[in-house]
Amino acid sequence: MRSSTVVAIVVLACAALSSRGCDAQTPTPSKVILVHRHGARTPIAVVNQSLPLVCGSTACGALTAEGKSMLASLGRTVRDWYGSDGNTVLPPAYDPYLVYTRSTSVTRTIQSADAFLRGAFPNLTDFYPAIENVHIADDHLLDTSAAWPSVALHLENRGMFISEMTAYVNAHFTADELVRIGQETFQDILCPTYAAYCALTGQDFAQAWRSQGILKPESFLATAIHRLDAVIETWNRLRFGYSKTNPFDLAIGSQGTLLAQEILSQAAAPVQPSAGDTPAKSSASLIEFSAHDTTLMPLYATMGTSAWRPRFAEAILFEVYQDATDPAMGTIRAFWGHPEQTPGDHLYSFAPYPMHCVDGQGIEFINAPNRSDTKNLGCTLTQWNAYLETTAPRAAGDGWCSFFAPDQVVACPNASVPVNASTQPACLAFRTKCPATACGAAAALVVNYNKGLACEAVSS
C-alpha cells in the first residue's frame, strides 16, 4: 500500500435498499461519504511570492488547472461507481437536498469541491452547487489546528519538536545542499539558517512543480526528491501521530476523532430528502468533505492506519449499507487512493482500506474487502464505533483541560501578561479552550481579547 491514497468508505445493507433496487450480484450502497484533499496547487512561498518563477501567473497556494482536473477525475470515478449501471446512490443531476458538500474556507478547497461536483454531475444545466464552509480558525471538524486537541498543544507536549526536525535535516542534508534548495526555490532567507523549514519548503516546491510538469530533472529538488519526501513524512508523523502507549495521546485522544465520529454519525442517518431552505447533510446520499492533507492524516491515525504524505486530491471513500428497518444497524467499508500526480488524465488508483474494528468479545480485527466482494460489506457500524472508542479521549472531566496542571501543559507567560498569539499559540489555545482551568486554582481567566487573555487574580 502506498504511503497515501484516496479512501472511500461505504456502508452497505442490501436489505435496506429494496426501495432503490438491489441486484443480487452487485449490492448498492445506501450512502457514500468522501473525504479528500484539494488538488494540485502552486507552491507556498515565504518570500518572493510575486516572482513569475515561484508561483507563476497566479497566487501562491492556489489551485492549478491540473488540480481542478484531478478533482474532476475523482468526480467522474464516483459517478461511474455509484451513478450508473443501476447503481442509484448519486441522483442523475445535482440536487442540494441529496448531495451535501462541506469545505474548509480556503479558496483551493472550495474550488476543489466544485471541481469534484462538476465531474460527478456533468449535466451543468441545473448545476448550482451549495458548498458549506466554516472559517478556518473555527473549523473544529476539518482543521485540527482549530480543533481539540490542538496541534499546538501536541507540539508543546512533545518537547523539542523543531530541534528534533533540525537535527534530522542536518543529518540528511549538507549545508551546501540546503543552500541549493534556497536558490532553486528563491527562498534563500530560510536556507540554510532554518534547516527544517528550508527542507520542508523544498519538498513543497518539488511536489507542486512536479504536478505542473515544470520540475527540472537536473535540479537538486528533483534529484533529492525522496530525501525531501522523508522530511515531510517525519514532520507529519510527529505532528499527527497517535500512540496507544503514550499517556498524553491516550488522555486527549487522536486528532481525527471529531471527523471520524461525524462520519459514523452520518453513516447511521437515513437517506431522506430534507425540506426547507437549508439542506441537511444527514439526509444526503452523497456527502463530500473537501479539505487538506492535514485533515486526512489525523483521520487515518484515528482509524488505526498511517500515511504521512497524502498526495494531491487523495481521498478516502466510505460505502454505507444500511438496514431497512434501522439505518444505524448497517455496515461500512472503505477504499483509498489518489490520482496520477503528473500532467495527464489523472486517473485514480484505489485499494481496499484496512478498517480496524472490534467485535462483541472485544477482539480487534481488520476488514479490507475488495469492491468486487458482494458478501463482505465491511464492519458493522457498532464494530467500527467500538474501535473508534479506543482512540477517543480518555481524560476525565474537561478532557485534556484537566489532564495536566497549566504549567505542565504549555509555557504560558506570567498570569498578568497578555498572550502573544504568534509566539505562544499553544498557550493561546489552552486559555481559549480551557477557561475554567487554564489559570490554575489561584487565578481566574478574564476572557477578554482586549486584555490579551491575561489571567487576573480572583478578588476575595
C-alpha positions in Angstrom: 0.0 0.0 0.0 1.4 3.4 -0.9 2.0 5.9 1.9 -1.0 7.9 0.9 -4.1 7.1 -1.1 -7.7 8.0 -1.7 -10.1 6.4 0.8 -13.7 5.6 0.2 -15.9 4.1 2.9 -19.3 2.8 2.0 -21.8 1.4 4.4 -24.0 -1.1 2.7 -27.0 -3.1 3.6 -28.8 -4.7 0.7 -32.0 -5.3 2.7 -32.3 -1.6 3.2 -32.1 -0.9 -0.5 -35.4 -2.5 -1.6 -36.8 0.9 -2.5 -33.8 1.6 -4.6 -33.3 -1.8 -6.1 -30.6 -4.3 -5.1 -29.0 -6.6 -7.5 -28.2 -10.0 -6.0 -24.7 -9.8 -7.5 -24.0 -6.1 -7.1 -25.3 -4.6 -3.8 -26.0 -0.9 -3.9 -24.7 1.4 -1.1 -27.2 3.4 0.8 -24.8 6.3 1.1 -21.3 7.4 0.1 -19.1 9.6 2.3 -16.0 11.1 0.8 -13.1 13.0 2.4 -10.5 14.3 0.0 -7.5 16.6 -0.1 -7.5 19.6 -2.5 -6.0 19.2 -5.9 -2.5 20.2 -7.1 -1.6 23.8 -6.2 1.2 26.3 -6.7 4.0 26.3 -4.0 3.5 28.0 -0.7 6.4 30.6 -0.5 7.6 32.6 2.4 9.2 35.4 0.3 9.3 36.4 -3.3 5.7 35.3 -4.0 5.4 37.7 -6.9 8.3 36.3 -8.9 7.0 34.5 -12.0 9.3 31.6 -11.5 7.9 31.0 -8.0 4.1 30.7 -8.3 3.6 31.5 -12.0 0.9 34.0 -13.0 -1.3 33.1 -10.1 -1.1 33.4 -6.3 1.0 31.0 -4.2 -1.0 28.2 -2.8 -3.7 28.5 -5.5 -5.4 25.5 -7.2 -3.9 24.9 -10.6 -5.5 23.6 -13.8 -4.0 20.2 -13.0 -5.6 20.4 -9.5 -9.0 21.0 -11.0 -8.5 18.2 -13.4 -7.7 15.8 -10.5 -10.9 16.5 -8.7 -13.0 16.3 -11.8 -11.5 12.9 -12.4 -12.5 11.9 -8.9 -16.0 13.1 -9.6 -16.2 11.0 -12.7 -14.9 8.0 -10.9 -17.6 8.4 -8.2 -20.2 8.8 -10.9 -19.0 5.6 -12.7 -19.1 3.7 -9.4 -22.3 5.0 -7.9 -24.4 6.7 -10.6 -24.5 4.2 -13.5 -25.4 0.6 -14.3 -28.4 0.6 -12.0 -26.4 2.0 -9.0 -28.5 5.0 -7.9 -26.6 6.5 -5.0 -26.0 9.6 -7.0 -29.0 11.4 -8.4 -28.9 11.9 -12.2 -28.4 15.6 -11.8 -27.0 17.7 -9.0 -29.5 18.1 -6.1 -28.5 20.0 -3.0 -31.0 18.0 -1.0 -29.3 14.7 -1.8 -25.7 15.9 -2.1 -24.0 17.7 0.8 -20.6 19.3 0.5 -18.5 21.0 3.2 -15.2 22.6 2.6 -12.7 24.5 4.7 -12.8 28.2 4.0 -9.6 28.1 1.9 -10.1 29.0 -1.7 -8.3 25.9 -3.1 -10.5 23.5 -1.1 -13.7 25.3 -2.2 -12.7 25.2 -5.8 -11.7 21.5 -5.4 -15.1 20.8 -4.1 -16.7 22.5 -7.1 -14.4 20.6 -9.5 -15.4 17.3 -7.9 -19.1 18.1 -8.2 -18.6 19.1 -11.9 -17.0 15.7 -12.6 -19.7 13.8 -10.7 -22.6 15.8 -12.3 -21.6 16.6 -15.9 -25.0 17.9 -16.8 -24.4 21.6 -15.9 -27.9 22.8 -17.0 -29.1 22.9 -13.4 -25.7 22.9 -11.7 -25.6 25.5 -8.9 -23.7 23.8 -6.1 -24.1 24.6 -2.4 -20.7 24.4 -0.6 -20.9 25.0 3.1 -17.8 26.2 4.9 -16.7 27.5 8.3 -13.9 30.0 8.9 -10.7 28.0 9.1 -10.0 29.4 12.6 -13.2 27.9 13.9 -13.4 24.8 11.8 -13.2 22.2 14.5 -14.2 19.4 12.1 -11.8 19.7 9.2 -8.9 21.7 10.6 -7.1 20.0 13.5 -5.2 23.2 14.4 -8.6 24.7 15.4 -10.0 21.5 16.9 -9.5 19.8 20.2 -6.9 18.6 20.8 -4.9 21.4 19.1 -1.8 20.7 17.1 -0.1 23.4 19.1 -0.8 21.6 22.3 0.5 18.4 20.9 3.7 20.1 19.7 4.4 21.8 23.0 3.9 18.5 24.9 6.3 16.6 22.5 9.1 18.9 23.6 11.9 20.0 21.3 9.9 19.4 18.1 11.7 21.9 15.9 15.1 20.9 17.4 14.3 17.3 16.5 13.5 18.2 12.9 16.5 20.4 12.6 18.7 17.6 13.8 17.0 15.2 11.3 17.5 17.5 8.4 21.1 18.3 9.2 21.8 14.6 9.4 20.5 14.1 5.9 21.5 17.3 4.1 24.7 19.2 4.0 24.7 23.0 4.4 25.6 23.4 0.7 22.6 21.3 -0.3 20.3 23.4 1.8 21.8 26.5 0.1 20.9 24.9 -3.3 17.3 24.4 -2.1 17.1 28.1 -1.1 18.5 29.1 -4.5 16.2 26.9 -6.6 13.1 27.9 -4.6 14.0 31.6 -4.3 13.6 31.1 -0.5 17.2 32.0 0.4 16.1 33.6 3.6 15.3 30.1 5.0 18.4 28.2 3.8 20.5 27.0 5.5 19.8 29.0 8.7 16.4 27.4 9.3 17.2 23.9 8.2 13.9 22.2 8.9 11.8 24.9 7.2 14.2 25.0 4.3 13.8 21.3 3.6 10.1 21.4 4.1 9.8 24.3 1.7 12.0 22.4 -0.8 9.6 19.4 -0.7 6.6 21.6 -1.1 8.1 23.3 -4.2 9.1 19.9 -5.7 5.7 18.3 -5.4 3.9 21.5 -6.7 6.2 21.9 -9.6 6.1 18.2 -10.4 2.3 18.3 -10.6 2.6 21.1 -13.1 5.3 19.3 -15.2 7.8 22.0 -14.6 10.2 20.3 -12.1 13.5 20.2 -14.0 15.0 16.7 -13.9 18.6 18.1 -13.5 17.6 20.3 -10.5 18.6 19.4 -7.0 15.0 19.3 -5.9 14.4 16.6 -8.4 17.4 14.5 -7.6 16.8 14.8 -3.8 13.0 14.3 -4.0 13.0 11.1 -2.0 15.1 12.6 0.8 12.8 15.6 0.8 9.7 13.4 1.0 11.2 11.6 4.0 11.5 15.0 5.7 7.8 15.8 5.3 6.9 12.3 6.4 8.9 12.7 9.6 7.4 16.1 10.3 3.9 14.9 9.8 4.4 11.8 11.9 5.5 14.0 14.8 2.6 16.4 14.3 -0.3 14.0 13.8 0.9 10.6 15.1 -1.1 8.8 17.7 0.2 6.0 20.0 -1.9 4.0 22.4 1.2 3.6 24.6 1.6 7.3 25.0 -0.2 8.6 28.2 -0.7 12.0 26.7 -2.2 10.7 23.4 -4.4 8.4 25.4 -5.7 11.2 27.5 -6.6 13.7 24.8 -7.4 11.2 22.0 -6.4 11.1 18.4 -6.7 14.4 16.5 -9.1 12.9 13.9 -11.6 11.9 16.5 -14.2 14.6 15.7 -14.3 13.9 12.0 -14.4 10.1 12.4 -17.3 10.4 14.8 -19.1 12.8 12.3 -18.6 10.2 9.6 -20.0 7.5 11.8 -23.0 9.7 12.7 -23.8 10.4 9.1 -23.4 6.7 8.1 -26.2 5.8 10.6 -28.5 8.6 9.4 -31.3 7.6 7.0 -31.3 8.9 3.5 -34.4 11.1 3.0 -34.7 14.4 1.1 -34.8 17.3 3.5 -37.4 20.0 3.4 -36.9 23.7 3.9 -34.3 26.2 2.8 -31.3 24.5 4.4 -30.3 21.0 3.1 -29.3 18.6 5.9 -26.2 16.5 5.4 -27.9 13.7 7.3 -30.4 13.4 4.5 -27.9 13.2 1.7 -26.9 10.0 -0.2 -23.5 11.6 -1.2 -21.5 13.6 1.4 -18.3 15.3 0.4 -15.7 16.9 2.7 -13.1 18.9 0.8 -10.1 19.6 3.0 -6.3 19.2 3.4 -3.6 16.6 3.9 -3.7 17.8 7.5 -7.3 16.6 7.6 -6.6 13.2 6.2 -3.6 12.2 8.3 -5.3 12.6 11.7 -8.3 10.8 10.3 -6.1 7.9 9.2 -4.4 7.8 12.6 -7.8 7.8 14.4 -8.9 4.8 12.3 -5.7 2.8 13.0 -3.5 3.4 10.0 -0.9 5.9 8.9 0.0 7.7 5.7 2.3 10.6 6.4 2.5 12.1 2.9 -1.0 12.4 1.3 -0.9 13.2 -2.4 -2.8 16.0 -4.1 -6.5 15.0 -4.4 -6.0 12.0 -2.2 -9.3 10.7 -0.9 -10.9 8.2 1.5 -14.3 6.9 0.4 -16.8 5.3 2.8 -19.6 3.0 1.4 -22.5 2.6 3.8 -25.0 -0.3 3.6 -28.0 0.4 5.9 -30.6 -1.9 7.4 -34.1 -1.5 6.1 -35.7 -1.1 9.5 -32.9 0.6 11.4 -30.2 2.6 9.4 -27.9 2.5 12.4 -27.7 -1.3 12.1 -25.6 -1.2 8.9 -22.1 -2.0 7.7 -19.3 0.2 6.4 -16.2 -0.5 4.3 -13.6 1.8 2.8 -11.3 2.4 -0.2 -8.5 4.8 -0.5 -6.3 6.1 -3.4 -5.1 9.1 -5.3 -4.7 10.2 -8.9 -1.6 10.4 -11.1 0.5 13.3 -9.8 1.9 14.5 -13.1 0.1 16.2 -16.0 -2.3 13.9 -17.9 -5.7 12.3 -17.4 -5.2 12.0 -13.6 -6.7 8.6 -13.4 -7.3 7.3 -9.9 -5.9 4.1 -8.3 -8.0 2.8 -5.4 -7.3 0.0 -2.9 -9.3 -1.5 -0.1 -8.8 0.4 3.1 -7.9 -1.7 6.2 -10.8 -0.9 8.5 -10.0 -1.5 12.2 -13.0 -2.8 14.1 -13.7 -4.5 17.4 -16.2 -7.4 17.8 -18.6 -8.2 20.5 -15.9 -10.0 22.5 -13.6 -7.0 22.5 -11.3 -8.5 19.9 -9.8 -6.1 17.4 -9.7 -7.2 13.7 -9.1 -5.7 10.3 -11.6 -5.9 7.4 -10.5 -4.8 3.9 -12.7 -6.4 1.2 -12.4 -5.6 -2.5 -15.1 -3.6 -4.2 -16.0 -6.8 -6.2 -16.7 -8.7 -2.9 -20.5 -8.9 -2.8 -20.6 -10.8 0.5 -18.2 -8.9 2.8 -19.8 -5.5 3.1 -17.4 -4.4 5.8 -17.6 -4.0 9.6 -20.9 -3.2 11.3 -21.3 0.4 12.5 -21.2 -1.0 16.0 -17.9 -2.7 15.4 -16.3 0.4 13.9 -17.6 2.6 16.7 -16.1 0.2 19.2 -12.7 0.7 17.6 -13.0 4.5 17.4 -13.7 4.5 21.1 -10.2 3.1 21.6 -8.6 6.2 20.1 -11.1 8.7 21.6 -10.1 11.0 24.6 -9.9 9.2 27.9 -9.2 12.1 30.3 -12.0 12.6 32.8 -13.8 15.8 33.5 -12.9 18.5 31.0 -10.9 16.1 28.8 -7.4 17.4 28.2 -8.2 20.6 30.0 -7.9 18.8 33.3 -5.3 16.3 32.4 -2.3 18.4 33.4 -1.7 21.4 35.6 -1.4 24.6 33.5 2.4 24.8 34.0 2.8 21.2 32.8 0.9 21.7 29.6 2.3 24.8 28.0 4.8 27.5 28.7 2.4 30.4 29.3 3.6 33.8 30.4 3.2 35.3 33.9 -0.5 35.4 34.9 -0.9 39.2 34.3 0.9 39.2 30.9 -1.2 39.0 27.7 -0.6 36.1 25.4 1.3 36.6 22.2 -0.7 34.7 19.5 2.2 34.4 17.1 4.8 33.2 19.5 2.6 31.4 22.1 -0.1 29.5 20.0 -0.3 26.6 22.5 -0.9 29.0 25.4 -3.5 30.9 23.4 -5.3 27.6 22.5 -5.1 26.4 26.1 -6.6 29.6 27.6 -9.2 30.0 24.9 -10.5 26.4 25.2 -10.0 25.8 28.9 -11.0 29.0 30.6 -12.0 27.2 33.8 -8.6 25.5 34.4 -6.0 27.4 32.3 -5.0 29.8 35.1 -4.9 27.4 38.0 -6.7 27.5 41.2 -5.3 30.8 42.4 -6.4 32.9 39.5 -9.4 33.4 37.1 -9.1 33.8 33.4 -10.7 37.0 32.1 -11.9 36.1 28.7 -11.4 39.4 27.1 -9.3 39.8 24.0 -8.8 43.4 24.8 -6.7 42.2 27.7 -4.9 39.5 25.7 -6.3 36.6 27.7 -4.2 37.6 30.6 -5.0 35.8 33.9 -6.2 38.0 36.7 -6.3 37.1 40.4 -9.7 36.3 41.9 -10.7 39.1 44.2 -11.7 37.8 47.7 
